[in-house]
């Protein structure tokens, strides 16, 4: 669902919080998911964290709105 909205005509609102730099060569875990959908609106979140869960590097939330053709 999210890929379809990104490919087609859509409006994107994106909020990004950067907490800690990712050291070059380190492994990280990226968790992203669609939180909910309401008609043409899709709400998504993403977290980037260290592989040992000790450090959260980045958190993001986004709202995608599919435009009518």
N, C-alpha and C positions, 0 to 999 in steps of 0.2 A: 504494500500500500504506500509506504513512504517513498520508495523509488519511483513509483508512478507519478506521485505529486511533484517530485523534483524534476522529472523529465518534461512534464507538460507545463502549461502556463500556470504560474502560481506566484503568490506573494510569500516572502519568507521574513519572519521576525526572529532574530537570533540573539541570545544573551549568553555571554561567555565569561566565566570567572577563572582566572589563572592564579593558582596558588603557589606552585613550586615548579621550577624548571626540570625538565627530564634530562638526566645526564646522558651524554652521547654513548651509544652502545648498550644502554640498559633496556631490559625487557619491561613492558608495561601491559596492563590489562585494560581493554576498552570495552565498557558495557554501555550499550545504547538500546533504547526501546521506545516504542510508541506507547505513551501513557494512556491516551484516549482519543477518540474521534467523535466529532459532533458535526454531522452534515459534511460540509466542505472543509472543516477545520480538522487538522491533525496536530496533536501536541506530542512532542518527543523530548527525551532527555538523554544525556550522555555523561559518563564519568570516566576519566582516565586516572588509573591508580597504579602504584607500584605492584610488582608481582607478589610481594609478601603482605600486601594490604596495610602497610604502615604509613604510606604517604598518598594523599589525594593530590594529583597534579592539576587537574582541570575538571570543572563541571560546566555543563551547558544545557540550556533549555531552548526549544525552538517551537514556533507556531508556523505551520504551513497552511496556506489557504488556497485551495484550487479555484482558479478563475473560471467562469463560465465561458465556453467557446463562442 
